[in-house]
Amino acid sequence: MPDLQKWEKIGAAKRAALSELIPSEFRIPQNFLPSNSQLDVSKFPEESGWFTRKELDITSSTSPVILQNMANQIWTAEEVTKAFCKRAAAAHQLTNCLSEIFFNEAIASAKSRDNQLRETGKTVGPLHGLPISLKDNFNIIGKDSTLGFTSLVNDPAKSNSTLVDLLEAAGAVLYVKTNVPTAMMIAESVNNVYGRTVNPLNRMLTSGGSSGGESALIAFGGSPLGIGTDIGGSLRIPAACTGIFTLRPSFGRFPTQSCRSGLAGQEAVQSVNGPMAKTLEDIILYSKTVIDSQPWLHDAKCLPIPWRPVVPKRKLKLAVMWNDGMVIPTPPVQRALRETVENLKKAGHEIVEWDNSLHPQAVSILSRMFLADGGKSVRALLAPTKEPFRPEMQAYADATDIGVYGMWKLQAERSELQRKYLELWNSYNGLDAILGPVTPFSSVENGMFKHVGYTGVFNIVDYSAVSFPCGVTVNKSKDKPNAEYSPLSETCQTIHSEYNPDIVHGMPVSLQLVARRLEEEKVLSMTNTILQAIVPSESVPFKLNLQPSLASRL
């Protein structure tokens, strides 16, 4: 057996060190461990018998319920944190979703929250004791942010990301960071440091990327609320692959300062961060809390826009995007969108069809912006350990530097497209939002994700968007391949030729609701309205349970 290369040794050592950070009491006993052939491990905590009733009660609750029970001293922050540490450890052992583990520090932080509550009778901020997971690129002092590069292993952060400081000041307890793809520029979470994160609903399928460690952890119940990022769909794609909620905000609403990037300095298309959770209620709670912390006083690029209450509209005008002009959705996504539109019409909402003619150009601009430096940013991070380009990163290996003049021309093209897109939107006279797919599929087999066109266009125009599970699941009997469809592109033909309803049977299907730029409050309110129209009340996994106090803020 040949000797391992330097980068391979570094990756193996980091994986071993990460595994050692899981304490013995959080290691799944052999007699409880699911077999490798068991694909759906999402119900393991409830079905295994390894978790106590209280641990299950805690880790199956929404963030508002957890916060209320801690404030009322029904649960302590310590026992809440320990319960999520245990479930996160189980999630990692079954899906490989974590990149950093700091359970001891988290438990100590939780104890301090409990002490202050006992001594003063007051909680430590609006997120008192709430465990929150973070994507790998958020810097925490003393912890790595490798972005999947072996050259960044054992290079701990010397300062916190601004958002980290704001969350801790609000009382949150940080306990894990989660896996990403190399440079966070792949729609699946796989790299040479930690390996591949898989989907807890079906381990043959991807949990998406680049926030795929977050989506896997949350779908498993190992985090009540996690934070990911999005530069081409990196929040919405993994949320859709695992059937959870997320908000892609416009740039400037949430702080992005002092986070690590695989394309540092690339600002032609801005990366944003946002919450991921199992319910819309959690997303709203987080969004309002962060904005109420006045992040513009801490991050120079944050906009001074306070949380703006929205009066929910009873009837919405929605433009449905049946396809993006490049790839037709696979049968289950087509059915989900069709059934959703039918239910919305029955509820009295106005439906029109969206003109997708600008989308191919927008996605082309996005791709050219990512590759504009000729792959130099990625190559510079691979070089110190002679780490090779992964196959998924081949476009970066082959890219050509377009130079400053070429970049200026590209940005001018982007600005003109933004103008045209706004003009198109305005031509619909009172349009509230666009409704469409997040991806062409529910999820796909590991290593087979293709096409970010449905999400990437809204990064170029910087619109607010929510990815939400619409209550439809893939049915292999209903969602058979359509041999008579006419492909829109070579990619479209490939995606449909690879579609296998047997493999994705039972997977949730998500859709995307898009509002104008900086309309975060409105898009959250509209998502709530849509869910009330389309989701049966008995569908517990997709049920929205907004507390009146939260609903009144929208």
C-alpha positions as CSV (number, residue, x, y, z in Angstrom):
1,M,0.0,0.0,0.0
2,P,1.6,3.3,-1.1
3,D,2.4,6.0,1.5
4,L,-0.2,8.7,2.0
5,Q,0.5,12.1,0.6
6,K,0.9,15.0,3.0
7,W,-2.7,16.3,2.4
8,E,-4.1,12.8,2.9
9,K,-2.2,12.5,6.3
10,I,-3.5,15.9,7.4
11,G,-7.1,14.9,6.6
12,A,-6.9,11.5,8.3
13,A,-5.4,13.1,11.4
14,K,-8.1,15.8,11.6
15,R,-10.9,13.2,11.2
16,A,-9.4,11.1,14.0
17,A,-9.0,14.2,16.2
18,L,-12.6,15.1,15.6
19,S,-13.8,11.7,16.5
20,E,-11.8,11.7,19.7
21,L,-13.8,14.8,20.8
22,I,-16.9,12.8,21.1
23,P,-17.1,11.6,24.7
24,S,-17.7,8.0,25.5
25,E,-21.2,8.6,26.8
26,F,-22.2,10.2,23.5
27,R,-20.9,7.3,21.4
28,I,-23.6,5.1,20.0
29,P,-23.3,1.6,21.7
30,Q,-22.7,-1.2,19.2
31,N,-26.0,-2.9,20.0
32,F,-27.9,0.4,19.2
33,L,-25.9,1.2,16.0
34,P,-28.0,1.0,12.8
35,S,-26.5,-1.2,10.0
36,N,-24.8,0.4,7.1
37,S,-27.7,-0.8,4.9
38,Q,-30.2,1.2,6.9
39,L,-30.7,4.3,4.7
40,D,-33.2,6.3,6.8
41,V,-31.6,7.1,10.1
42,S,-33.6,10.3,10.8
43,K,-35.8,8.4,13.3
44,F,-32.9,6.7,15.1
45,P,-33.2,8.9,18.2
46,E,-36.9,8.1,18.7
47,E,-36.7,4.4,17.7
48,S,-33.3,3.2,19.1
49,G,-34.1,3.4,22.9
50,W,-30.8,5.1,23.5
51,F,-32.2,8.5,24.2
52,T,-34.2,9.3,27.4
53,R,-37.7,10.6,27.2
54,K,-36.6,14.0,28.4
55,E,-33.7,14.1,25.8
56,L,-36.3,13.4,23.1
57,D,-38.7,16.0,24.4
58,I,-36.0,18.6,24.4
59,T,-34.5,17.8,21.0
60,S,-37.9,17.5,19.3
61,S,-39.0,21.0,20.5
62,T,-38.9,24.2,18.5
63,S,-36.6,27.0,19.6
64,P,-39.5,29.2,21.1
65,V,-40.6,26.2,23.2
66,I,-37.1,25.5,24.4
67,L,-36.5,29.1,25.3
68,Q,-39.8,29.4,27.2
69,N,-39.1,26.2,29.2
70,M,-35.6,27.5,30.1
71,A,-36.9,30.9,31.1
72,N,-39.6,29.2,33.3
73,Q,-36.8,26.9,34.7
74,I,-38.6,23.8,33.6
75,W,-35.4,22.8,31.7
76,T,-31.9,24.1,32.5
77,A,-29.6,25.3,29.8
78,E,-27.2,22.6,30.8
79,E,-29.6,19.7,30.2
80,V,-30.8,21.3,27.0
81,T,-27.2,21.7,25.8
82,K,-26.2,18.1,26.8
83,A,-29.3,16.7,25.0
84,F,-28.3,18.5,21.8
85,C,-24.7,17.5,22.2
86,K,-25.7,13.9,22.4
87,R,-28.0,14.1,19.4
88,A,-25.4,16.0,17.4
89,A,-22.8,13.4,18.2
90,A,-25.2,10.7,17.0
91,A,-25.9,12.7,13.9
92,H,-22.2,12.9,13.1
93,Q,-21.6,9.2,13.7
94,L,-24.4,8.4,11.2
95,T,-24.1,11.2,8.6
96,N,-20.6,12.7,9.0
97,C,-22.0,16.2,9.4
98,L,-19.6,18.0,11.9
99,S,-16.3,19.8,11.4
100,E,-15.7,21.1,14.9
101,I,-16.9,19.8,18.3
102,F,-16.6,21.8,21.5
103,F,-19.1,20.2,23.8
104,N,-17.2,21.0,27.0
105,E,-17.1,24.7,26.3
106,A,-20.8,24.7,25.4
107,I,-21.8,22.9,28.7
108,A,-19.7,25.4,30.7
109,S,-21.4,28.3,28.9
110,A,-24.8,26.7,29.6
111,K,-24.0,26.4,33.3
112,S,-23.1,30.1,33.4
113,R,-26.5,30.9,31.8
114,D,-28.2,28.8,34.5
115,N,-26.3,30.5,37.3
116,Q,-27.2,34.0,36.1
117,L,-30.9,33.0,35.8
118,R,-30.9,31.6,39.3
119,E,-29.1,34.5,40.8
120,T,-30.9,37.4,39.1
121,G,-34.2,35.9,37.9
122,K,-33.4,37.2,34.4
123,T,-32.4,35.4,31.2
124,V,-29.2,36.2,29.4
125,G,-30.7,37.8,26.3
126,P,-33.4,36.6,23.9
127,L,-31.6,33.4,23.0
128,H,-30.8,32.4,26.6
129,G,-29.2,28.9,26.6
130,L,-30.4,28.0,23.1
131,P,-27.9,25.7,21.3
132,I,-27.1,27.0,17.8
133,S,-24.9,25.2,15.3
134,L,-22.7,27.1,12.8
135,K,-21.4,26.4,9.3
136,D,-17.7,25.7,9.2
137,N,-16.7,29.2,7.8
138,F,-17.9,31.1,10.9
139,N,-14.8,31.9,12.9
140,I,-14.7,31.0,16.6
141,I,-11.5,31.8,18.6
142,G,-9.4,28.7,18.9
143,K,-11.3,26.6,16.4
144,D,-10.4,25.7,12.8
145,S,-12.4,27.0,9.8
146,T,-10.9,24.8,7.2
147,L,-13.5,25.2,4.4
148,G,-12.5,21.7,3.5
149,F,-8.9,22.6,2.7
150,T,-6.1,20.6,4.3
151,S,-3.9,23.7,4.3
152,L,-6.2,25.3,6.8
153,V,-6.2,22.4,9.3
154,N,-4.7,23.4,12.7
155,D,-5.0,27.1,11.8
156,P,-7.4,28.2,14.6
157,A,-9.2,31.5,14.4
158,K,-7.7,34.4,16.4
159,S,-11.0,36.3,16.5
160,N,-14.7,35.7,16.2
161,S,-17.0,36.4,13.3
162,T,-19.2,39.3,14.2
163,L,-22.3,37.1,14.1
164,V,-20.7,34.8,16.7
165,D,-20.2,37.7,19.1
166,L,-23.8,38.8,18.6
167,L,-25.3,35.3,19.1
168,E,-23.3,34.8,22.3
169,A,-24.3,38.3,23.6
170,A,-27.9,37.2,23.0
171,G,-27.4,34.2,25.2
172,A,-26.9,31.5,22.6
173,V,-24.8,28.4,23.3
174,L,-22.4,27.4,20.5
175,Y,-21.4,23.8,20.5
176,V,-20.6,22.5,17.0
177,K,-19.6,23.6,13.5
178,T,-20.7,21.7,10.4
179,N,-19.2,20.3,7.3
180,V,-19.0,22.0,3.9
181,P,-17.6,21.3,0.4
182,T,-14.2,22.4,-0.7
183,A,-14.2,26.3,-0.7
184,M,-18.0,26.1,-0.1
185,M,-18.4,26.1,-3.9
186,I,-20.0,22.7,-4.6
187,A,-23.7,21.9,-4.2
188,E,-22.8,18.8,-2.1
189,S,-20.8,18.7,1.2
190,V,-17.7,16.7,0.4
191,N,-14.0,17.6,0.8
192,N,-10.6,16.0,1.4
193,V,-10.5,16.9,5.2
194,Y,-13.7,15.4,6.6
195,G,-15.1,13.5,3.6
196,R,-18.8,13.4,2.6
197,T,-21.9,14.3,4.6
198,V,-24.9,12.2,3.7
199,N,-28.6,12.8,4.0
200,P,-30.1,11.3,7.2
201,L,-33.4,10.7,5.4
202,N,-31.6,8.4,3.0
203,R,-27.9,8.0,3.2
204,M,-27.6,7.2,-0.5
205,L,-28.6,10.7,-1.2
206,T,-26.9,14.1,-0.7
207,S,-27.7,16.5,2.0
208,G,-26.8,19.3,-0.4
209,G,-24.3,22.1,-0.2
210,S,-22.6,24.1,0.7
211,S,-24.5,24.2,4.0
212,G,-25.0,20.4,3.9
213,G,-23.5,19.7,7.3
214,E,-26.1,22.0,8.8
215,S,-29.0,20.5,6.9
216,A,-28.1,17.0,7.9
217,L,-27.6,17.9,11.5
218,I,-30.9,19.8,11.7
219,A,-32.9,17.1,9.8
220,F,-31.6,14.6,12.3
221,G,-32.7,16.8,15.2
222,G,-29.1,17.5,16.4
223,S,-29.7,21.2,16.3
224,P,-32.8,23.3,16.9
225,L,-31.4,26.2,14.8
226,G,-28.4,26.4,12.5
227,I,-26.7,29.1,10.5
228,G,-25.5,28.6,6.9
229,T,-24.5,30.8,4.0
230,D,-25.6,31.3,0.4
231,I,-23.8,32.6,-2.6
232,G,-25.5,30.5,-5.3
233,G,-28.0,28.4,-3.3
234,S,-26.0,27.1,-0.4
235,L,-28.8,27.6,2.1
236,R,-31.8,26.8,-0.1
237,I,-30.4,23.7,-1.8
238,P,-29.4,21.7,1.3
239,A,-32.6,22.8,3.0
240,A,-34.6,21.4,0.1
241,C,-32.6,18.2,0.1
242,T,-33.5,17.5,3.7
243,G,-37.0,19.1,3.9
244,I,-36.3,21.9,6.3
245,F,-36.8,25.7,6.2
246,T,-34.4,28.4,5.4
247,L,-34.2,32.2,4.6
248,R,-31.8,33.5,2.0
249,P,-31.7,37.3,3.0
250,S,-30.5,40.1,0.8
251,F,-27.0,41.3,1.5
252,G,-26.9,43.8,4.4
253,R,-29.6,42.4,6.7
254,F,-27.4,39.9,8.6
255,P,-23.8,40.4,9.5
256,T,-21.2,38.7,7.3
257,Q,-18.1,40.3,8.7
258,S,-15.0,38.3,9.6
259,C,-16.1,35.0,8.1
260,R,-13.7,32.8,6.2
261,S,-14.2,32.4,2.5
262,G,-12.8,30.1,-0.2
263,L,-12.9,33.1,-2.7
264,A,-11.8,35.8,-0.3
265,G,-12.4,39.3,-1.8
266,Q,-14.9,38.1,-4.4
267,E,-17.7,40.6,-4.0
268,A,-19.2,40.8,-7.4
269,V,-21.9,38.4,-6.1
270,Q,-22.2,38.7,-2.3
271,S,-22.4,35.8,0.1
272,V,-25.1,36.1,2.7
273,N,-25.9,34.0,5.8
274,G,-29.2,32.9,7.2
275,P,-31.0,30.5,9.5
276,M,-32.0,26.9,8.9
277,A,-34.5,25.0,11.0
278,K,-37.4,22.5,11.0
279,T,-40.1,25.2,11.3
280,L,-40.8,28.7,9.9
281,E,-41.4,29.7,13.5
282,D,-37.7,29.2,14.3
283,I,-36.6,31.1,11.2
284,I,-38.7,34.1,12.2
285,L,-37.5,34.0,15.8
286,Y,-33.8,34.1,14.7
287,S,-34.3,36.7,12.0
288,K,-36.0,39.2,14.3
289,T,-33.5,38.5,17.1
290,V,-30.5,39.2,14.9
291,I,-32.0,42.3,13.4
292,D,-33.1,43.6,16.8
293,S,-29.4,43.4,17.9
294,Q,-28.7,46.3,15.5
295,P,-25.9,44.5,13.6
296,W,-25.2,47.6,11.6
297,L,-23.5,49.0,14.7
298,H,-21.0,46.1,14.5
299,D,-20.7,45.3,10.8
300,A,-19.9,48.2,8.5
301,K,-21.7,46.5,5.6
302,C,-25.0,45.9,7.4
303,L,-27.8,48.2,6.6
304,P,-29.6,50.1,9.4
305,I,-33.0,48.6,8.7
306,P,-34.9,47.6,11.9
307,W,-37.3,44.7,11.9
308,R,-40.4,45.9,10.1
309,P,-43.8,44.5,11.0
310,V,-45.8,43.3,8.0
311,V,-49.6,43.1,7.9
312,P,-50.3,39.7,6.2
313,K,-52.0,39.9,2.9
314,R,-55.1,37.7,2.6
315,K,-54.7,37.3,-1.2
316,L,-51.4,37.2,-2.9
317,K,-50.4,37.7,-6.5
318,L,-47.8,35.1,-7.3
319,A,-45.9,34.4,-10.5
320,V,-45.2,30.6,-10.9
321,M,-41.9,29.6,-12.5
322,W,-42.6,26.2,-14.0
323,N,-39.0,26.0,-15.2
324,D,-35.9,28.2,-15.4
325,G,-35.5,27.9,-19.1
326,M,-32.5,25.6,-18.7
327,V,-33.7,22.5,-16.9
328,I,-37.3,21.1,-16.5
329,P,-37.9,19.8,-13.0
330,T,-38.1,16.1,-12.4
331,P,-41.7,14.6,-12.1
332,P,-42.1,14.9,-8.3
333,V,-41.1,18.6,-8.3
334,Q,-43.4,19.2,-11.2
335,R,-46.2,17.5,-9.3
336,A,-45.5,19.4,-6.1
337,L,-45.5,22.7,-7.9
338,R,-48.7,21.9,-9.8
339,E,-50.6,20.7,-6.7
340,T,-49.4,23.8,-4.7
341,V,-50.6,26.1,-7.4
342,E,-54.0,24.4,-7.5
343,N,-54.3,24.7,-3.7
344,L,-53.4,28.4,-3.9
345,K,-55.9,29.1,-6.6
346,K,-58.6,27.3,-4.5
347,A,-57.6,29.6,-1.6
348,G,-58.3,32.6,-3.7
349,H,-54.7,33.7,-4.5
350,E,-54.0,35.1,-8.0
351,I,-51.5,33.0,-10.1
352,V,-49.7,34.2,-13.2
353,E,-46.8,32.7,-15.1
354,W,-43.3,34.0,-14.7
355,D,-41.2,35.0,-17.7
356,N,-37.9,33.1,-17.2
357,S,-36.1,34.6,-20.3
358,L,-33.5,36.4,-18.2
359,H,-32.5,33.3,-16.1
360,P,-29.9,31.7,-18.4
361,Q,-27.9,34.9,-18.7
362,A,-28.1,35.4,-14.9
363,V,-26.7,31.9,-14.2
364,S,-24.0,32.4,-16.8
365,I,-22.9,35.7,-15.1
366,L,-22.8,33.8,-11.7
367,S,-20.6,31.1,-13.1
368,R,-18.2,33.5,-14.8
369,M,-17.9,35.6,-11.6
370,F,-16.9,32.5,-9.6
371,L,-14.2,31.6,-12.1
372,A,-13.1,35.1,-12.9
373,D,-9.7,34.8,-11.1
374,G,-8.8,31.7,-13.1
375,G,-9.1,29.5,-10.1
376,K,-6.2,31.3,-8.3
377,S,-8.0,31.6,-5.0
378,V,-8.7,27.9,-4.8
379,R,-5.3,26.9,-6.1
380,A,-3.5,29.1,-3.5
381,L,-5.3,27.2,-0.7
382,L,-4.5,23.8,-2.3
383,A,-0.8,24.5,-2.9
384,P,0.7,24.5,0.6
385,T,-0.1,20.8,1.1
386,K,-0.1,19.9,-2.6
387,E,-3.7,18.9,-2.3
388,P,-5.3,18.2,-5.7
389,F,-8.4,19.6,-7.1
390,R,-11.4,17.4,-6.4
391,P,-13.3,16.3,-9.4
392,E,-16.2,18.6,-8.5
393,M,-13.8,21.5,-8.7
394,Q,-12.5,20.9,-12.2
395,A,-14.0,24.1,-13.5
396,Y,-11.7,26.0,-11.2
397,A,-8.7,24.0,-12.3
398,D,-9.6,24.9,-16.0
399,A,-10.6,28.5,-15.4
400,T,-8.9,31.5,-17.1
401,D,-8.2,34.8,-15.4
402,I,-10.3,37.4,-17.1
403,G,-8.4,40.4,-15.7
404,V,-9.6,43.6,-14.1
405,Y,-11.1,45.0,-17.4
406,G,-13.0,41.7,-18.0
407,M,-14.3,41.8,-14.5
408,W,-15.5,45.4,-14.8
409,K,-17.4,44.4,-18.0
410,L,-18.9,41.4,-16.3
411,Q,-20.1,43.6,-13.4
412,A,-21.6,46.0,-15.9
413,E,-23.5,43.1,-17.5
414,R,-24.7,42.1,-14.0
415,S,-26.0,45.6,-13.2
416,E,-27.8,45.8,-16.5
417,L,-29.5,42.4,-15.9
418,Q,-30.5,43.6,-12.4
419,R,-32.2,46.6,-14.0
420,K,-34.0,44.4,-16.5
421,Y,-35.1,42.0,-13.8
422,L,-36.6,44.8,-11.7
423,E,-38.3,46.2,-14.8
424,L,-39.7,42.7,-15.6
425,W,-41.0,42.4,-12.0
426,N,-42.7,45.8,-12.1
427,S,-44.4,44.9,-15.4
428,Y,-46.5,42.4,-13.5
429,N,-48.4,45.2,-11.6
430,G,-48.6,44.4,-8.0
431,L,-46.7,41.1,-8.0
432,D,-45.9,39.9,-4.5
433,A,-43.6,37.0,-5.1
434,I,-42.3,34.3,-7.5
435,L,-43.0,30.7,-6.6
436,G,-40.9,27.9,-8.1
437,P,-38.6,25.0,-7.5
438,V,-35.4,25.1,-5.5
439,T,-33.7,22.4,-7.5
440,P,-34.9,20.2,-10.4
441,F,-35.2,17.3,-7.9
442,S,-36.0,16.5,-4.2
443,S,-32.5,15.2,-3.7
444,V,-30.1,13.0,-5.7
445,E,-27.6,10.2,-5.1
446,N,-24.3,11.3,-3.6
447,G,-22.0,12.8,-6.2
448,M,-24.8,13.4,-8.8
449,F,-26.0,17.0,-8.0
450,K,-26.2,19.2,-11.1
451,H,-27.6,22.6,-11.8
452,V,-28.0,25.6,-9.4
453,G,-30.0,27.7,-11.9
454,Y,-33.1,27.9,-9.8
455,T,-31.3,29.4,-6.9
456,G,-28.3,31.2,-8.4
457,V,-30.4,33.8,-10.3
458,F,-31.6,35.2,-7.1
459,N,-28.1,35.7,-5.8
460,I,-27.3,37.8,-8.9
461,V,-30.3,40.0,-8.3
462,D,-30.0,39.7,-4.5
463,Y,-33.6,39.0,-3.7
464,S,-35.0,37.6,-0.5
465,A,-36.1,34.0,-0.7
466,V,-37.5,31.2,1.5
467,S,-37.1,27.5,0.8
468,F,-39.9,25.5,2.4
469,P,-41.2,21.9,2.4
470,C,-44.6,22.0,0.7
471,G,-46.0,18.8,2.2
472,V,-45.5,16.7,-1.0
473,T,-43.3,13.6,-0.9
474,V,-41.9,11.7,-3.8
475,N,-44.2,8.8,-4.8
476,K,-42.6,6.3,-7.2
477,S,-46.0,5.3,-8.6
478,K,-47.1,8.9,-9.3
479,D,-43.7,10.3,-10.2
480,K,-42.6,8.0,-13.0
481,P,-40.1,9.3,-15.6
482,N,-41.6,11.1,-18.5
483,A,-40.1,9.7,-21.7
484,E,-42.0,12.2,-23.9
485,Y,-40.6,15.4,-22.4
486,S,-38.4,17.7,-24.6
487,P,-35.1,18.6,-22.8
488,L,-34.2,22.3,-22.6
489,S,-30.4,21.6,-22.6
490,E,-27.9,18.8,-22.3
491,T,-27.9,19.2,-18.6
492,C,-31.7,18.8,-18.6
493,Q,-31.4,15.6,-20.6
494,T,-28.8,14.2,-18.2
495,I,-30.7,15.0,-15.1
496,H,-33.9,13.3,-16.4
497,S,-31.9,10.3,-17.7
498,E,-30.5,9.9,-14.2
499,Y,-33.8,10.4,-12.4
500,N,-34.8,7.2,-10.5
501,P,-38.1,7.4,-8.5
502,D,-37.3,4.2,-6.6
503,I,-34.3,5.8,-4.9
504,V,-35.9,9.1,-3.9
505,H,-39.3,7.5,-3.0
506,G,-40.6,9.1,0.2
507,M,-38.3,12.2,0.1
508,P,-39.9,15.6,0.9
509,V,-40.2,18.1,-1.9
510,S,-39.5,21.8,-1.3
511,L,-40.4,24.9,-3.2
512,Q,-39.0,28.4,-3.2
513,L,-40.8,31.7,-2.6
514,V,-38.9,34.8,-3.7
515,A,-39.7,38.4,-2.9
516,R,-38.0,41.7,-3.9
517,R,-34.7,42.7,-2.5
518,L,-34.6,43.4,1.3
519,E,-38.1,42.1,1.8
520,E,-37.2,39.5,4.4
521,E,-40.2,40.2,6.7
522,K,-42.6,40.1,3.8
523,V,-41.3,36.8,2.3
524,L,-41.5,35.2,5.7
525,S,-45.1,36.4,6.2
526,M,-46.1,35.2,2.7
527,T,-44.6,31.8,3.3
528,N,-46.8,31.5,6.3
529,T,-49.8,32.5,4.2
530,I,-48.9,29.9,1.6
531,L,-48.4,27.1,4.2
532,Q,-51.9,27.8,5.6
533,A,-53.3,27.3,2.1
534,I,-51.4,24.2,1.1
535,V,-50.3,22.1,4.1
536,P,-52.9,19.8,5.8
537,S,-53.0,20.5,9.5
538,E,-52.4,16.8,10.2
539,S,-49.0,16.9,8.4
540,V,-47.0,17.4,11.5
541,P,-43.5,17.5,9.9
542,F,-44.6,20.4,7.8
543,K,-47.0,22.1,10.2
544,L,-46.3,25.7,11.1
545,N,-46.9,26.5,14.7
546,L,-46.5,30.2,15.0
547,Q,-47.1,31.6,18.4
548,P,-49.5,34.6,18.5
549,S,-46.7,36.8,19.8
550,L,-44.5,35.9,16.8
551,A,-47.3,36.0,14.3
552,S,-48.3,39.5,15.4
553,R,-44.8,40.8,14.6
554,L,-45.2,39.9,10.9
